[in-house]
Amino acid sequence: MRIVVDSYAWIEVFLGSEKGSRARKIIEEASEAYTPDVVLAEVARKYLREGFGEDVILKRLRAMTEATDVVPVGVELALESAKCYLELSEKAKMERIGVPSLFDALVLATARVLEAKVVTGDEHFKNLSETLWVG
């Protein structure tokens, strides 16, 4: 199975939680595993905001890049992300949940472009056909 790993899943992996164990297993068993480049930035931002040292952050980012292939944002992905953002925004409005981030749209777009499943527990992805739910 081809997968795209969301920030939510990576953070749970690093926490060592039950959700993280499920995500780790999916990552390890995937035939192809990808992380959008923006997920690296989102994870780094979270840990820096929480006061983690740069050495710890770099170690985690390197672990992500060793376990998965990093997907850069290009023209096709940018356009698909815009479409996904509109879709996720409408879904969030209907479900009365918070507004999705552009990061969420980029993750979903990456999965669609690569014909992959998203490993996540983020509520914005719940019940989408592309989602492998670990939440």
KEDODO-81247 format. One record per residue: residue in three letters; chain; x, y, z of N, C-alpha, C in turn. Coordinates in Angstrom, 2 decimals. Example, Ala and Ser with C-alpha at 12.3 -4.5 7.8 and 13.67 -1.06 7.14 Angstrom:
BEGIN
<rec residu="ALA" chaine="A" n_px="13.19" n_py="-5.69" n_pz="7.80" ca_px="12.30" ca_py="-4.50" ca_pz="7.80" c_px="13.20" c_py="-3.30" c_pz="7.80"/>
<rec residu="SER" chaine="A" n_px="12.85" n_py="-2.25" n_pz="7.08" ca_px="13.67" ca_py="-1.06" ca_pz="7.14" c_px="12.90" c_py="0.03" c_pz="7.87"/>
***
This chain:
BEGIN
<rec residu="MET" chaine="A" n_px="0.84" n_py="-1.18" n_pz="0.00" ca_px="0.00" ca_py="0.00" ca_pz="0.00" c_px="0.89" c_py="1.25" c_pz="0.00"/>
<rec residu="ARG" chaine="A" n_px="0.47" n_py="2.25" n_pz="-0.71" ca_px="1.16" ca_py="3.54" ca_pz="-0.79" c_px="0.49" c_py="4.48" c_pz="0.22"/>
<rec residu="ILE" chaine="A" n_px="1.32" n_py="5.14" n_pz="1.05" ca_px="0.77" ca_py="6.02" ca_pz="2.09" c_px="1.46" c_py="7.39" c_pz="2.09"/>
<rec residu="VAL" chaine="A" n_px="0.74" n_py="8.36" n_pz="2.64" ca_px="1.26" ca_py="9.69" ca_pz="2.92" c_px="1.07" c_py="9.91" c_pz="4.41"/>
<rec residu="VAL" chaine="A" n_px="2.13" n_py="10.30" n_pz="5.11" ca_px="2.07" ca_py="10.45" ca_pz="6.56" c_px="1.85" c_py="11.92" c_pz="6.91"/>
<rec residu="ASP" chaine="A" n_px="0.80" n_py="12.18" n_pz="7.67" ca_px="0.43" ca_py="13.51" ca_pz="8.11" c_px="1.19" c_py="13.88" c_pz="9.39"/>
<rec residu="SER" chaine="A" n_px="1.24" n_py="15.15" n_pz="9.70" ca_px="1.89" ca_py="15.64" ca_pz="10.92" c_px="1.32" c_py="14.96" c_pz="12.16"/>
<rec residu="TYR" chaine="A" n_px="0.01" n_py="14.81" n_pz="12.20" ca_px="-0.65" ca_py="14.17" ca_pz="13.35" c_px="-0.02" c_py="12.81" c_pz="13.62"/>
<rec residu="ALA" chaine="A" n_px="0.14" n_py="12.01" n_pz="12.59" ca_px="0.69" ca_py="10.65" ca_pz="12.75" c_px="2.14" c_py="10.71" c_pz="13.21"/>
<rec residu="TRP" chaine="A" n_px="2.94" n_py="11.59" n_pz="12.61" ca_px="4.34" ca_py="11.69" ca_pz="13.02" c_px="4.47" c_py="12.09" c_pz="14.48"/>
<rec residu="ILE" chaine="A" n_px="3.66" n_py="13.03" n_pz="14.91" ca_px="3.74" ca_py="13.48" ca_pz="16.31" c_px="3.37" c_py="12.34" c_pz="17.25"/>
<rec residu="GLU" chaine="A" n_px="2.36" n_py="11.57" n_pz="16.90" ca_px="1.99" ca_py="10.42" ca_pz="17.73" c_px="3.11" c_py="9.36" c_pz="17.73"/>
<rec residu="VAL" chaine="A" n_px="3.76" n_py="9.17" n_pz="16.60" ca_px="4.89" ca_py="8.23" ca_pz="16.54" c_px="5.96" c_py="8.67" c_pz="17.53"/>
<rec residu="PHE" chaine="A" n_px="6.31" n_py="9.96" n_pz="17.52" ca_px="7.36" ca_py="10.46" ca_pz="18.41" c_px="6.93" c_py="10.45" c_pz="19.88"/>
<rec residu="LEU" chaine="A" n_px="5.64" n_py="10.58" n_pz="20.14" ca_px="5.12" ca_py="10.48" ca_pz="21.51" c_px="5.21" c_py="9.04" c_pz="22.03"/>
<rec residu="GLY" chaine="A" n_px="5.21" n_py="8.08" n_pz="21.11" ca_px="5.21" ca_py="6.68" ca_pz="21.51" c_px="3.84" c_py="6.23" c_pz="22.00"/>
<rec residu="SER" chaine="A" n_px="2.80" n_py="6.91" n_pz="21.58" ca_px="1.43" ca_py="6.59" ca_pz="22.01" c_px="0.90" c_py="5.36" c_pz="21.29"/>
<rec residu="GLU" chaine="A" n_px="-0.28" n_py="4.92" n_pz="21.72" ca_px="-0.94" ca_py="3.81" ca_pz="21.04" c_px="-1.25" c_py="4.18" c_pz="19.59"/>
<rec residu="LYS" chaine="A" n_px="-1.72" n_py="5.42" n_pz="19.39" ca_px="-1.97" ca_py="5.90" ca_pz="18.03" c_px="-0.66" c_py="5.89" c_pz="17.23"/>
<rec residu="GLY" chaine="A" n_px="0.41" n_py="6.30" n_pz="17.88" ca_px="1.72" ca_py="6.30" ca_pz="17.24" c_px="2.19" c_py="4.91" c_pz="16.87"/>
<rec residu="SER" chaine="A" n_px="1.88" n_py="3.94" n_pz="17.71" ca_px="2.24" ca_py="2.55" ca_pz="17.41" c_px="1.50" c_py="2.06" c_pz="16.17"/>
<rec residu="ARG" chaine="A" n_px="0.21" n_py="2.43" n_pz="16.07" ca_px="-0.56" ca_py="2.06" ca_pz="14.88" c_px="0.02" c_py="2.73" c_pz="13.64"/>
<rec residu="ALA" chaine="A" n_px="0.35" n_py="4.01" n_pz="13.77" ca_px="0.93" ca_py="4.74" ca_pz="12.63" c_px="2.28" c_py="4.14" c_pz="12.23"/>
<rec residu="ARG" chaine="A" n_px="3.12" n_py="3.85" n_pz="13.22" ca_px="4.44" ca_py="3.27" ca_pz="12.93" c_px="4.30" c_py="1.95" c_pz="12.19"/>
<rec residu="LYS" chaine="A" n_px="3.36" n_py="1.14" n_pz="12.61" ca_px="3.16" ca_py="-0.16" ca_pz="11.96" c_px="2.74" c_py="0.04" c_pz="10.49"/>
<rec residu="ILE" chaine="A" n_px="1.84" n_py="0.98" n_pz="10.26" ca_px="1.40" ca_py="1.26" ca_pz="8.89" c_px="2.58" c_py="1.74" c_pz="8.04"/>
<rec residu="ILE" chaine="A" n_px="3.39" n_py="2.62" n_pz="8.60" ca_px="4.56" ca_py="3.15" ca_pz="7.89" c_px="5.51" c_py="2.02" c_pz="7.54"/>
<rec residu="GLU" chaine="A" n_px="5.79" n_py="1.17" n_pz="8.52" ca_px="6.74" ca_py="0.07" ca_pz="8.32" c_px="6.25" c_py="-0.95" c_pz="7.30"/>
<rec residu="GLU" chaine="A" n_px="4.94" n_py="-1.15" n_pz="7.24" ca_px="4.38" ca_py="-2.17" ca_pz="6.35" c_px="4.01" c_py="-1.64" c_pz="4.96"/>
<rec residu="ALA" chaine="A" n_px="4.08" n_py="-0.33" n_pz="4.78" ca_px="3.71" ca_py="0.27" ca_pz="3.48" c_px="4.71" c_py="-0.12" c_pz="2.40"/>
<rec residu="SER" chaine="A" n_px="4.20" n_py="-0.30" n_pz="1.20" ca_px="5.10" ca_py="-0.56" ca_pz="0.08" c_px="5.81" c_py="0.72" c_pz="-0.34"/>
<rec residu="GLU" chaine="A" n_px="5.14" n_py="1.86" n_pz="-0.19" ca_px="5.71" ca_py="3.16" ca_pz="-0.47" c_px="5.18" c_py="4.13" c_pz="0.58"/>
<rec residu="ALA" chaine="A" n_px="6.08" n_py="4.93" n_pz="1.16" ca_px="5.67" ca_py="5.89" ca_pz="2.20" c_px="6.24" c_py="7.26" c_pz="1.88"/>
<rec residu="TYR" chaine="A" n_px="5.38" n_py="8.28" n_pz="1.98" ca_px="5.76" ca_py="9.64" ca_pz="1.63" c_px="5.38" c_py="10.61" c_pz="2.74"/>
<rec residu="THR" chaine="A" n_px="6.15" n_py="11.70" n_pz="2.82" ca_px="5.83" ca_py="12.81" ca_pz="3.70" c_px="5.92" c_py="14.08" c_pz="2.87"/>
<rec residu="PRO" chaine="A" n_px="4.85" n_py="14.87" n_pz="2.81" ca_px="4.94" ca_py="16.16" ca_pz="2.11" c_px="5.97" c_py="17.06" c_pz="2.81"/>
<rec residu="ASP" chaine="A" n_px="6.73" n_py="17.83" n_pz="2.04" ca_px="7.76" ca_py="18.68" ca_pz="2.63" c_px="7.21" c_py="19.65" c_pz="3.66"/>
<rec residu="VAL" chaine="A" n_px="5.97" n_py="20.10" n_pz="3.47" ca_px="5.38" ca_py="21.04" ca_pz="4.42" c_px="5.12" c_py="20.39" c_pz="5.78"/>
<rec residu="VAL" chaine="A" n_px="5.00" n_py="19.08" n_pz="5.82" ca_px="4.82" ca_py="18.38" ca_pz="7.09" c_px="6.09" c_py="18.51" c_pz="7.94"/>
<rec residu="LEU" chaine="A" n_px="7.24" n_py="18.49" n_pz="7.29" ca_px="8.50" ca_py="18.71" ca_pz="8.02" c_px="8.46" c_py="20.07" c_pz="8.72"/>
<rec residu="ALA" chaine="A" n_px="8.03" n_py="21.09" n_pz="7.99" ca_px="7.95" ca_py="22.44" ca_pz="8.56" c_px="6.93" c_py="22.52" c_pz="9.69"/>
<rec residu="GLU" chaine="A" n_px="5.80" n_py="21.86" n_pz="9.50" ca_px="4.74" ca_py="21.90" ca_pz="10.53" c_px="5.20" c_py="21.20" c_pz="11.81"/>
<rec residu="VAL" chaine="A" n_px="5.86" n_py="20.07" n_pz="11.67" ca_px="6.37" ca_py="19.35" ca_pz="12.84" c_px="7.46" c_py="20.17" c_pz="13.54"/>
<rec residu="ALA" chaine="A" n_px="8.37" n_py="20.75" n_pz="12.76" ca_px="9.43" ca_py="21.58" ca_pz="13.33" c_px="8.85" c_py="22.76" c_pz="14.10"/>
<rec residu="ARG" chaine="A" n_px="7.83" n_py="23.40" n_pz="13.51" ca_px="7.19" ca_py="24.55" ca_pz="14.17" c_px="6.58" c_py="24.15" c_pz="15.51"/>
<rec residu="LYS" chaine="A" n_px="5.90" n_py="23.01" n_pz="15.52" ca_px="5.27" ca_py="22.54" ca_pz="16.75" c_px="6.30" c_py="22.32" c_pz="17.85"/>
<rec residu="TYR" chaine="A" n_px="7.36" n_py="21.63" n_pz="17.51" ca_px="8.37" ca_py="21.32" ca_pz="18.53" c_px="9.14" c_py="22.55" c_pz="18.97"/>
<rec residu="LEU" chaine="A" n_px="9.43" n_py="23.46" n_pz="18.08" ca_px="10.11" ca_py="24.69" ca_pz="18.45" c_px="9.23" c_py="25.53" c_pz="19.37"/>
<rec residu="ARG" chaine="A" n_px="7.95" n_py="25.61" n_pz="19.03" ca_px="6.97" ca_py="26.34" ca_pz="19.85" c_px="6.87" c_py="25.75" c_pz="21.26"/>
<rec residu="GLU" chaine="A" n_px="7.05" n_py="24.42" n_pz="21.35" ca_px="6.96" ca_py="23.75" ca_pz="22.65" c_px="8.27" c_py="23.75" c_pz="23.42"/>
<rec residu="GLY" chaine="A" n_px="9.30" n_py="24.38" n_pz="22.84" ca_px="10.55" ca_py="24.54" ca_pz="23.57" c_px="11.58" c_py="23.44" c_pz="23.38"/>
<rec residu="PHE" chaine="A" n_px="11.37" n_py="22.56" n_pz="22.40" ca_px="12.35" ca_py="21.52" ca_pz="22.13" c_px="13.61" c_py="22.16" c_pz="21.56"/>
<rec residu="GLY" chaine="A" n_px="14.76" n_py="21.56" n_pz="21.85" ca_px="16.02" ca_py="22.04" ca_pz="21.30" c_px="16.14" c_py="21.68" c_pz="19.83"/>
<rec residu="GLU" chaine="A" n_px="16.94" n_py="22.46" n_pz="19.12" ca_px="17.11" ca_py="22.22" ca_pz="17.69" c_px="17.69" c_py="20.84" c_pz="17.39"/>
<rec residu="ASP" chaine="A" n_px="18.55" n_py="20.34" n_pz="18.28" ca_px="19.14" ca_py="19.01" ca_pz="18.06" c_px="18.06" c_py="17.93" c_pz="18.06"/>
<rec residu="VAL" chaine="A" n_px="17.10" n_py="18.03" n_pz="18.96" ca_px="16.00" ca_py="17.06" ca_pz="19.04" c_px="15.12" c_py="17.19" c_pz="17.80"/>
<rec residu="ILE" chaine="A" n_px="14.83" n_py="18.42" n_pz="17.42" ca_px="13.98" ca_py="18.66" ca_pz="16.25" c_px="14.64" c_py="18.09" c_pz="15.00"/>
<rec residu="LEU" chaine="A" n_px="15.92" n_py="18.38" n_pz="14.81" ca_px="16.63" ca_py="17.86" ca_pz="13.64" c_px="16.66" c_py="16.34" c_pz="13.62"/>
<rec residu="LYS" chaine="A" n_px="16.82" n_py="15.73" n_pz="14.79" ca_px="16.84" ca_py="14.26" ca_pz="14.87" c_px="15.49" c_py="13.69" c_pz="14.42"/>
<rec residu="ARG" chaine="A" n_px="14.42" n_py="14.32" n_pz="14.84" ca_px="13.08" ca_py="13.84" ca_pz="14.45" c_px="12.82" c_py="14.07" c_pz="12.97"/>
<rec residu="LEU" chaine="A" n_px="13.21" n_py="15.22" n_pz="12.46" ca_px="13.02" ca_py="15.50" ca_pz="11.03" c_px="13.83" c_py="14.51" c_pz="10.19"/>
<rec residu="ARG" chaine="A" n_px="15.03" n_py="14.20" n_pz="10.63" ca_px="15.85" ca_py="13.23" ca_pz="9.89" c_px="15.21" c_py="11.84" c_pz="9.93"/>
<rec residu="ALA" chaine="A" n_px="14.63" n_py="11.48" n_pz="11.07" ca_px="13.94" ca_py="10.19" ca_pz="11.17" c_px="12.79" c_py="10.12" c_pz="10.17"/>
<rec residu="MET" chaine="A" n_px="12.08" n_py="11.23" n_pz="10.02" ca_px="10.98" ca_py="11.28" ca_pz="9.06" c_px="11.48" c_py="11.09" c_pz="7.64"/>
<rec residu="THR" chaine="A" n_px="12.60" n_py="11.74" n_pz="7.31" ca_px="13.12" ca_py="11.66" ca_pz="5.94" c_px="13.80" c_py="10.32" c_pz="5.66"/>
<rec residu="GLU" chaine="A" n_px="14.22" n_py="9.63" n_pz="6.70" ca_px="14.80" ca_py="8.29" ca_pz="6.51" c_px="13.73" c_py="7.23" c_pz="6.35"/>
<rec residu="ALA" chaine="A" n_px="12.57" n_py="7.45" n_pz="6.98" ca_px="11.49" ca_py="6.46" ca_pz="6.93" c_px="10.59" c_py="6.61" c_pz="5.71"/>
<rec residu="THR" chaine="A" n_px="10.57" n_py="7.81" n_pz="5.13" ca_px="9.67" ca_py="8.10" ca_pz="4.01" c_px="10.39" c_py="8.97" c_pz="2.98"/>
<rec residu="ASP" chaine="A" n_px="9.85" n_py="8.99" n_pz="1.78" ca_px="10.33" ca_py="9.90" ca_pz="0.74" c_px="9.61" c_py="11.23" c_pz="0.92"/>
<rec residu="VAL" chaine="A" n_px="10.36" n_py="12.32" n_pz="0.81" ca_px="9.78" ca_py="13.66" ca_pz="0.96" c_px="9.29" c_py="14.15" c_pz="-0.39"/>
<rec residu="VAL" chaine="A" n_px="8.05" n_py="14.64" n_pz="-0.41" ca_px="7.41" ca_py="15.11" ca_pz="-1.64" c_px="7.39" c_py="16.64" c_pz="-1.63"/>
<rec residu="PRO" chaine="A" n_px="8.05" n_py="17.26" n_pz="-2.61" ca_px="8.04" ca_py="18.73" ca_pz="-2.69" c_px="6.75" c_py="19.24" c_pz="-3.33"/>
<rec residu="VAL" chaine="A" n_px="6.41" n_py="20.48" n_pz="-3.01" ca_px="5.25" ca_py="21.11" ca_pz="-3.64" c_px="5.68" c_py="21.58" c_pz="-5.03"/>
<rec residu="GLY" chaine="A" n_px="4.99" n_py="21.10" n_pz="-6.04" ca_px="5.21" ca_py="21.53" ca_pz="-7.42" c_px="3.91" c_py="22.08" c_pz="-7.98"/>
<rec residu="VAL" chaine="A" n_px="3.90" n_py="22.34" n_pz="-9.24" ca_px="2.74" ca_py="22.97" ca_pz="-9.90" c_px="1.48" c_py="22.12" c_pz="-9.77"/>
<rec residu="GLU" chaine="A" n_px="1.55" n_py="20.84" n_pz="-10.11" ca_px="0.38" ca_py="19.97" ca_pz="-10.05" c_px="-0.15" c_py="19.86" c_pz="-8.62"/>
<rec residu="LEU" chaine="A" n_px="0.77" n_py="19.70" n_pz="-7.68" ca_px="0.38" ca_py="19.57" ca_pz="-6.28" c_px="-0.22" c_py="20.86" c_pz="-5.74"/>
<rec residu="ALA" chaine="A" n_px="0.31" n_py="22.00" n_pz="-6.17" ca_px="-0.23" ca_py="23.29" ca_pz="-5.74" c_px="-1.68" c_py="23.46" c_pz="-6.19"/>
<rec residu="LEU" chaine="A" n_px="-1.96" n_py="23.11" n_pz="-7.43" ca_px="-3.32" ca_py="23.23" ca_pz="-7.94" c_px="-4.26" c_py="22.27" c_pz="-7.23"/>
<rec residu="GLU" chaine="A" n_px="-3.83" n_py="21.02" n_pz="-7.05" ca_px="-4.66" ca_py="20.04" ca_pz="-6.35" c_px="-4.90" c_py="20.47" c_pz="-4.90"/>
<rec residu="SER" chaine="A" n_px="-3.91" n_py="21.10" n_pz="-4.28" ca_px="-4.04" ca_py="21.59" ca_pz="-2.90" c_px="-5.13" c_py="22.65" c_pz="-2.79"/>
<rec residu="ALA" chaine="A" n_px="-5.19" n_py="23.52" n_pz="-3.79" ca_px="-6.22" ca_py="24.55" ca_pz="-3.78" c_px="-7.61" c_py="23.92" c_pz="-3.83"/>
<rec residu="LYS" chaine="A" n_px="-7.77" n_py="22.91" n_pz="-4.66" ca_px="-9.05" ca_py="22.20" ca_pz="-4.76" c_px="-9.37" c_py="21.50" c_pz="-3.44"/>
<rec residu="CYS" chaine="A" n_px="-8.37" n_py="20.85" n_pz="-2.86" ca_px="-8.56" ca_py="20.13" ca_pz="-1.60" c_px="-8.90" c_py="21.09" c_pz="-0.46"/>
<rec residu="TYR" chaine="A" n_px="-8.30" n_py="22.27" n_pz="-0.48" ca_px="-8.58" ca_py="23.24" ca_pz="0.58" c_px="-10.05" c_py="23.64" c_pz="0.54"/>
<rec residu="LEU" chaine="A" n_px="-10.58" n_py="23.90" n_pz="-0.64" ca_px="-11.98" ca_py="24.27" ca_pz="-0.76" c_px="-12.88" c_py="23.14" c_pz="-0.28"/>
<rec residu="GLU" chaine="A" n_px="-12.53" n_py="21.92" n_pz="-0.65" ca_px="-13.30" ca_py="20.74" ca_pz="-0.23" c_px="-13.25" c_py="20.55" c_pz="1.28"/>
<rec residu="LEU" chaine="A" n_px="-12.06" n_py="20.63" n_pz="1.86" ca_px="-11.92" ca_py="20.45" ca_pz="3.31" c_px="-12.60" c_py="21.58" c_pz="4.08"/>
<rec residu="SER" chaine="A" n_px="-12.57" n_py="22.79" n_pz="3.55" ca_px="-13.23" ca_py="23.92" ca_pz="4.20" c_px="-14.74" c_py="23.72" c_pz="4.23"/>
<rec residu="GLU" chaine="A" n_px="-15.30" n_py="23.25" n_pz="3.12" ca_px="-16.74" ca_py="22.99" ca_pz="3.07" c_px="-17.11" c_py="21.85" c_pz="4.03"/>
<rec residu="LYS" chaine="A" n_px="-16.30" n_py="20.81" n_pz="4.06" ca_px="-16.53" ca_py="19.69" ca_pz="4.97" c_px="-16.49" c_py="20.17" c_pz="6.42"/>
<rec residu="ALA" chaine="A" n_px="-15.52" n_py="20.99" n_pz="6.76" ca_px="-15.38" ca_py="21.51" ca_pz="8.13" c_px="-16.59" c_py="22.35" c_pz="8.51"/>
<rec residu="LYS" chaine="A" n_px="-17.06" n_py="23.14" n_pz="7.58" ca_px="-18.23" ca_py="23.98" ca_pz="7.83" c_px="-19.46" c_py="23.11" c_pz="8.11"/>
<rec residu="MET" chaine="A" n_px="-19.64" n_py="22.09" n_pz="7.30" ca_px="-20.79" ca_py="21.20" ca_pz="7.47" c_px="-20.71" c_py="20.41" c_pz="8.77"/>
<rec residu="GLU" chaine="A" n_px="-19.49" n_py="20.04" n_pz="9.17" ca_px="-19.31" ca_py="19.25" ca_pz="10.38" c_px="-19.11" c_py="20.11" c_pz="11.62"/>
<rec residu="ARG" chaine="A" n_px="-19.10" n_py="21.41" n_pz="11.42" ca_px="-18.92" ca_py="22.37" ca_pz="12.52" c_px="-17.64" c_py="22.12" c_pz="13.30"/>
<rec residu="ILE" chaine="A" n_px="-16.56" n_py="21.96" n_pz="12.55" ca_px="-15.23" ca_py="21.82" ca_pz="13.15" c_px="-14.38" c_py="22.99" c_pz="12.69"/>
<rec residu="GLY" chaine="A" n_px="-13.21" n_py="23.14" n_pz="13.25" ca_px="-12.34" ca_py="24.26" ca_pz="12.91" c_px="-11.96" c_py="24.29" c_pz="11.44"/>
<rec residu="VAL" chaine="A" n_px="-11.53" n_py="25.43" n_pz="11.02" ca_px="-11.10" ca_py="25.63" ca_pz="9.63" c_px="-9.82" c_py="24.81" c_pz="9.40"/>
<rec residu="PRO" chaine="A" n_px="-9.75" n_py="24.09" n_pz="8.29" ca_px="-8.53" ca_py="23.32" ca_pz="8.01" c_px="-7.39" c_py="24.26" c_pz="7.64"/>
<rec residu="SER" chaine="A" n_px="-6.18" n_py="23.75" n_pz="7.78" ca_px="-5.02" ca_py="24.54" ca_pz="7.38" c_px="-4.64" c_py="24.22" c_pz="5.94"/>
<rec residu="LEU" chaine="A" n_px="-3.83" n_py="25.06" n_pz="5.36" ca_px="-3.30" ca_py="24.78" ca_pz="4.04" c_px="-2.44" c_py="23.52" c_pz="4.10"/>
<rec residu="PHE" chaine="A" n_px="-1.80" n_py="23.26" n_pz="5.25" ca_px="-1.04" ca_py="22.03" ca_pz="5.43" c_px="-1.93" c_py="20.81" c_pz="5.20"/>
<rec residu="ASP" chaine="A" n_px="-3.14" n_py="20.85" n_pz="5.76" ca_px="-4.08" ca_py="19.74" ca_pz="5.58" c_px="-4.38" c_py="19.52" c_pz="4.10"/>
<rec residu="ALA" chaine="A" n_px="-4.62" n_py="20.61" n_pz="3.39" ca_px="-4.94" ca_py="20.52" ca_pz="1.96" c_px="-3.76" c_py="19.95" c_pz="1.18"/>
<rec residu="LEU" chaine="A" n_px="-2.56" n_py="20.34" n_pz="1.54" ca_px="-1.36" ca_py="19.83" ca_pz="0.86" c_px="-1.18" c_py="18.34" c_pz="1.11"/>
<rec residu="VAL" chaine="A" n_px="-1.48" n_py="17.89" n_pz="2.30" ca_px="-1.38" ca_py="16.46" ca_pz="2.62" c_px="-2.40" c_py="15.68" c_pz="1.80"/>
<rec residu="LEU" chaine="A" n_px="-3.64" n_py="16.13" n_pz="1.79" ca_px="-4.68" ca_py="15.44" ca_pz="1.02" c_px="-4.36" c_py="15.45" c_pz="-0.47"/>
<rec residu="ALA" chaine="A" n_px="-3.89" n_py="16.58" n_pz="-0.96" ca_px="-3.52" ca_py="16.68" ca_pz="-2.37" c_px="-2.39" c_py="15.72" c_pz="-2.71"/>
<rec residu="THR" chaine="A" n_px="-1.43" n_py="15.60" n_pz="-1.83" ca_px="-0.31" ca_py="14.67" ca_pz="-2.06" c_px="-0.84" c_py="13.25" c_pz="-2.19"/>
<rec residu="ALA" chaine="A" n_px="-1.74" n_py="12.89" n_pz="-1.29" ca_px="-2.33" ca_py="11.54" ca_pz="-1.35" c_px="-3.08" c_py="11.34" c_pz="-2.67"/>
<rec residu="ARG" chaine="A" n_px="-3.83" n_py="12.31" n_pz="-3.09" ca_px="-4.60" ca_py="12.17" ca_pz="-4.33" c_px="-3.70" c_py="12.10" c_pz="-5.56"/>
<rec residu="VAL" chaine="A" n_px="-2.69" n_py="12.94" n_pz="-5.60" ca_px="-1.78" ca_py="12.93" ca_pz="-6.74" c_px="-1.02" c_py="11.61" c_pz="-6.81"/>
<rec residu="LEU" chaine="A" n_px="-0.63" n_py="11.08" n_pz="-5.65" ca_px="0.14" ca_py="9.82" ca_pz="-5.61" c_px="-0.76" c_py="8.58" c_pz="-5.55"/>
<rec residu="GLU" chaine="A" n_px="-2.08" n_py="8.79" n_pz="-5.52" ca_px="-3.03" ca_py="7.69" ca_pz="-5.36" c_px="-2.68" c_py="6.85" c_pz="-4.14"/>
<rec residu="ALA" chaine="A" n_px="-2.61" n_py="7.55" n_pz="-3.01" ca_px="-2.19" ca_py="6.95" ca_pz="-1.74" c_px="-3.25" c_py="7.20" c_pz="-0.67"/>
<rec residu="LYS" chaine="A" n_px="-3.01" n_py="6.62" n_pz="0.49" ca_px="-3.86" ca_py="6.83" ca_pz="1.67" c_px="-3.13" c_py="7.73" c_pz="2.65"/>
<rec residu="VAL" chaine="A" n_px="-3.87" n_py="8.57" n_pz="3.38" ca_px="-3.30" ca_py="9.46" ca_pz="4.39" c_px="-3.36" c_py="8.78" c_pz="5.75"/>
<rec residu="VAL" chaine="A" n_px="-2.23" n_py="8.68" n_pz="6.42" ca_px="-2.16" ca_py="8.14" ca_pz="7.78" c_px="-2.31" c_py="9.33" c_pz="8.73"/>
<rec residu="THR" chaine="A" n_px="-3.42" n_py="9.37" n_pz="9.47" ca_px="-3.71" ca_py="10.53" ca_pz="10.31" c_px="-4.78" c_py="10.22" c_pz="11.35"/>
<rec residu="GLY" chaine="A" n_px="-4.92" n_py="11.15" n_pz="12.27" ca_px="-6.02" ca_py="11.14" ca_pz="13.22" c_px="-6.64" c_py="12.53" c_pz="13.27"/>
<rec residu="ASP" chaine="A" n_px="-6.25" n_py="13.37" n_pz="12.34" ca_px="-6.76" ca_py="14.74" ca_pz="12.24" c_px="-8.22" c_py="14.69" c_pz="11.81"/>
<rec residu="GLU" chaine="A" n_px="-9.07" n_py="15.35" n_pz="12.58" ca_px="-10.52" ca_py="15.31" ca_pz="12.32" c_px="-10.91" c_py="15.83" c_pz="10.94"/>
<rec residu="HIS" chaine="A" n_px="-10.09" n_py="16.65" n_pz="10.33" ca_px="-10.41" ca_py="17.16" ca_pz="8.99" c_px="-10.40" c_py="16.05" c_pz="7.93"/>
<rec residu="PHE" chaine="A" n_px="-9.71" n_py="14.94" n_pz="8.23" ca_px="-9.61" ca_py="13.83" ca_pz="7.29" c_px="-10.58" c_py="12.69" c_pz="7.59"/>
<rec residu="LYS" chaine="A" n_px="-11.26" n_py="12.79" n_pz="8.72" ca_px="-12.14" ca_py="11.70" ca_pz="9.15" c_px="-13.21" c_py="11.44" c_pz="8.09"/>
<rec residu="ASN" chaine="A" n_px="-13.39" n_py="10.16" n_pz="7.80" ca_px="-14.39" ca_py="9.67" ca_pz="6.85" c_px="-14.11" c_py="9.97" c_pz="5.38"/>
<rec residu="LEU" chaine="A" n_px="-12.92" n_py="10.43" n_pz="5.06" ca_px="-12.54" ca_py="10.58" ca_pz="3.66" c_px="-12.05" c_py="9.22" c_pz="3.16"/>
<rec residu="SER" chaine="A" n_px="-12.30" n_py="8.91" n_pz="1.91" ca_px="-11.90" ca_py="7.61" ca_pz="1.36" c_px="-10.39" c_py="7.44" c_pz="1.36"/>
<rec residu="GLU" chaine="A" n_px="-9.65" n_py="8.53" n_pz="1.37" ca_px="-8.18" ca_py="8.45" ca_pz="1.36" c_px="-7.57" c_py="8.22" c_pz="2.74"/>
<rec residu="THR" chaine="A" n_px="-8.38" n_py="8.20" n_pz="3.78" ca_px="-7.85" ca_py="8.19" ca_pz="5.15" c_px="-7.66" c_py="6.80" c_pz="5.74"/>
<rec residu="LEU" chaine="A" n_px="-6.48" n_py="6.61" n_pz="6.34" ca_px="-6.21" ca_py="5.47" ca_pz="7.23" c_px="-6.19" c_py="6.06" c_pz="8.63"/>
<rec residu="TRP" chaine="A" n_px="-7.26" n_py="5.86" n_pz="9.37" ca_px="-7.49" ca_py="6.54" ca_pz="10.65" c_px="-6.70" c_py="5.86" c_pz="11.77"/>
<rec residu="VAL" chaine="A" n_px="-5.90" n_py="6.65" n_pz="12.49" ca_px="-5.18" ca_py="6.13" ca_pz="13.66" c_px="-5.65" c_py="6.81" c_pz="14.94"/>
<rec residu="GLY" chaine="A" n_px="-6.55" n_py="7.80" n_pz="14.79" ca_px="-7.01" ca_py="8.57" ca_pz="15.94" c_px="-7.97" c_py="7.86" c_pz="16.82"/>
***
